[in-house]
Amino acid sequence: MSPSSEQGRLPSELPALHRDLLALCALRVGETSVEWSLLARTCQTADGIEAVLGGRLPEQSAASRKSLPVLHAALPRLAEARDRVTAELEAAEQAGARIVTVLDEAYPANLRLVPNLPPFLFHLGPLSALDGRSVAVVGTRGASEDGLRRATRMTRGLVEADVVVYSGLAKGIDTAAHTSALQAGGRTVAVMGTGIATKVYPAENTRLAAAIVEQGGALFSQFWPTSSAARWTFPRRNVVTSGATLGSVVIEASSTSGAKMQARIAAEHGKQVFLLRSLASAEPWAAKMLAEGRAIEVAELDDVLSRLGSAAQAQQAGQQRLQLALAGL
């Protein structure tokens, strides 16, 4: 296990073992690749990477059985994959970004605990152990004035309680959450649905993204640095927004909102799902989650704070999971 600072690594200084991991992620047969979360689970050690480079997927799972023929067909193209990695790392370097992978102890502790974790994150702004005590504040892009006020009030309270606030940098509730966190002097992390070296999406949040980094927060991207926005990237972003936090507070979301998807993903992750009382009374999907015991109704800030663990507990859980990977368990 190689050391890594809270600042992550410069792409140009990425060790060979980490480049091997990225090369495996870049392998493709047509439009098909080995499932990235499978690689993330398998390649947390040098032995795991060696096994995959040798054409083996040690994990006994349906994902492994499905990906094995793809791996065998793609490995002869490893040189092409390495060229792709070099180009992407150069793009990240030019953008001023850094990278952390599942091989690093600095990989976000909460995120390491979910089964569909990404193999790497590119980031602008520092990583922080404080993110272990974090909550995602999410909701619809087409937010009402009441929804925006509730997002602002909830975020301010979380920041005052030393909770890091994550969101997705989208219009509406996400923008209100990030903005309120900055105004309250807290740390906020924006999980992007695009590559770290591409234009901010939506473009109207370009200045907000810059302010997040300038004020000690961070932008995270699980995609190749040159990746542009696509329909599939935003649902994938929800996995990190949920996985990297202790829970998700959904402020306002219709049955077709991406925030509803995040609530479902958070429940699947075993995270806390907090639904505002106003949301539960307005949306049948929210009332159903509460009735099924998959979510908690929030009437006040303490309904969230009382159910959060500490950053130290999150770090300990992440390290325990890493030690299990190192032990081959």
N, C-alpha and C positions, 0 to 999 in steps of 0.2 A: 504494500500500500504506500503510494507516494504522497508526500505532504502537499497541502494546498492551502493558500491563505484565504481569508474572507474576501479578498479582492478577486478570487478566481485566477485563471491562468491567461496570459497573453496567448492568442492563437499561434503566434510564431514560436512560442516556447513549449508547445504541447508535446509531451513525451511520446515515444514511438508506440507504447502500449495503448495510449489513448487514441492515437491516430489509427491503430488497428481497429479499435472499436468503431470509430467513425467510418472507416472503410467498409466494415461489415454492414453498417447502416446504409451505405451508398450502393451496395450490390443490388442489381436489378435484373430481372428477366422480363423484357417488355415493360409493362406497367406494374409488375409485381415485385415485391421485395419481401425479405424475411420480416416478420412482424417485429416492430421496433421494441415493443414492451417485452417481448420474449428475449430479445438481445439484451435489454436492460437488466432483466432478471438473471440471465445466464452469465453475463460478462462483467460481473462486479469483481472478478479476480483474474489474475494472469492465466491461471489454469483454465478458467472458463473461456477466455478469449482464444487460447491455444486450441481448445476442443473445437470451437466453432470454425476457426481457420482450417482445422483438419477435417471439416465436414461432418462434425458431430454436434447434436443438440441434446445435452444431457437431461434436460427437463422432460419428464414423462407427462405429456399433456396433448390435448387435441391441437393446440396451437403449434406445438413442436412437430407433430406428425404432418400437419399441413405445410409447415415451412421447410421441412427437410428437403423435399424435392427441389424447391426453389433455391435453397442454399447450394445444393450439388450442381444445379444448372448454372448458377451465377458465379461460383468461385473461380472459374477460368477467366472471368472478367475482373479480377481483383485489381489489376494494374489500372484499368479505367476508373474503378471506384476510388483508388488512391489519388488519381488526378482530380477527380471531382472534389475530394476532401481538401486538397491543396488549394484549389480555386476558392472554395467556400471559406476556408480559414483566412485567406488573403482578403476576401471581402469583409469579413468580420474585423480583421485587424485595421483595415482602412476606416471602418466605422467607429473605431475606438472601443469595440466590445471585447469582452473576455468570455471564457468558457469554463464550465464545470461539468464533469461527467460522473457516472455512477462509480467510477474508480476512485473518486476523491472523497475524503472525509468531509469536505465542505459542502458536498451535495445536500440540498435542503432536507432536513431530518424528517419532516412530516411526509414529504413526497416519496421518500425511500420506502415508506410503509405500505404504499398502495400497489396493487398488482399490475396496473397499467401505467407505471411510471415511464417517463421518457429516458432514453440513454444519456442525453446531454441537454444542457441549457446554455444558450448564449445570453449574456446579460450586459446591460449598460447600467452603471451604478453598482455599489458593493453588494455582496452577499452579507447576511448577518445572522448570527445565532439567535438574535432577538425574534427572528421570523418564526421560531418555534412556537411562540404564543401569538398567533395571527388568526384573523377571521376575514373571510371574503364577504364583501357587501356588494350585492348584485341586484339587477332588476332590469326592467324593460327599457328599450331605447326611447320609446314614446311615452315617457313618464309624465304623470300629472304634476301639477304644482304641489299637491299634498305629498305625492311620492317623493319628489325632490326634497321637500322639507324634512320628511321622515328620514331619508338617506343621510342628509346633512346632520341631523340631530343624533342619529345612531352612530355615525362615524366619529363625530366629535366626542361622544361619550366613550367610545372604544379607545380613542387616542389618549384621552385623559386618564384612562385606566392602563396605559402602557401596552396596548394591544396594537400590533402592526395590521394595517388594513390592506387587503388585496382586492383588486377588481380587474375588469377586462378592458379598460380604456375605451369602451364604446360610448356612444351618445347616451344621454339620459341619466339613469341611476349611477352607472359606472363613473361618469364624469363628475357627478355630484359627490360621490364617495372619495375619489382621488383629490378633488379640489378642497373638500372640507378637511381631509386629513392634513393636507399641506397648510391650510389656514390655521389649523390647531397645533401646528408644530410637530406633527407626528411623521412616522415613516409609513410610506405607502408603496406598494409594488404593483405595477401594471403588467398583466400577463397578456402578451400580444398574440394576435391571430395571424401575424405575418413574420417574415424573417427580420432579424435585428438590423440588417444592412439595407432594408428597403424603406420606402416612405411610410410614415406613420399612417395607420388607418383607424378612424377616419382622419382625413387631412386637417380638419378643424381642431383636432387635439394635438397637433404637432407642438405647439407651445406648451401645452400641459405636460406632454411627455418630457420635454426638455426641463421643465420646472421640477418634475419628479426626481430626475437625476441630480439636478443642481442642488436640491434641498435634502439630499441624503437617501432618497429612495432608489428604486431600481426598475428597469424594464427587463422582463424575462421573455425569451422565445425558445420554444422547443423545436423549431423548424430550421432548415438550412438557412443561412443568413440572407441568401438572395431570393428566398421564397416570397411570392406575392400573395395577396389575399385571395382566398378561394372559398367556395361554399363549405367545403369539408374542414377547413382549418379552424373555424370558430368553434364548432362542437369539440374538436380536439383540444382547443385552448381551455375549455371548461374542465378537462381532466386535471390540468396543472393548477388551475385556480382553486379547485376543490382539494386536490391531493396535497398541495403545499401548505394548507391551512388546517386549523383544528375544526373548523366548521364554516358553514355558509349562512349568512343572513339574507333572505330574499325579501326585498322591500315591496316590490310591485311587479307582477308578471302574469301575463295571460297564459292560456293553455298552449299557445304556439311560441312562447318566448323562450329564448335560449336560457334564461334564468330558471325556468321550470326544469330544463334538462340538467342544469347544474345541481338543482335540488335532488334530482334522481341519482345523479352520479355521486354526490356527497353521501347519500344514504347507502349506496352500494359500497362506497369506500369505508363505511362504518364511522363517518364523521358526524358531527352534530349538524342537524338541519333546523334552522330557526326561521319560522314564518311569522311575519307580523300579523297581529290580530286582524287588522284591516284587510290584509290579503286573504286570510282564511275565510273571512265573512263574504268576500267578493268572488272568490274563485273556487269552483268545485274540486279542482285537482288538489288545491292546497288543503281544503277541508278533508279530502280523502286521505292524504298523507298523514294528517293529524290523527284521524280515526284509526288508521292502521298502525299507529305508534312509530312511524318512520320520521316524524318531525316534532318539533316543540313549538308551541304557540308563544309568541313574544308580546308581552304587554308593556314591558319596561326594560331598561338596559340591564338590570340585574338578572333578568331571565337568561341573558346571554353570559354575562360575566361569571355567574355562579357555577356554570358548567364547563368553564375553560380550565385546562391544566396550565402548568408553567412552561416557560421556554426550556428550562432545565430538564423537565420530564420528557419533553419532545425530543431534545437532543439525546437523552439516554435511550429512548426507544429506537431512534434512528441508528445509534451506535450498536445497539444489540442486534438489530436486523443486519447491519453490516458484518458484525462478527459471525453471525450465522452463515452468511454468504462466504466469508473467508474460511470457515470451517467445513464448507461444502454441504451444509444442511439446508 
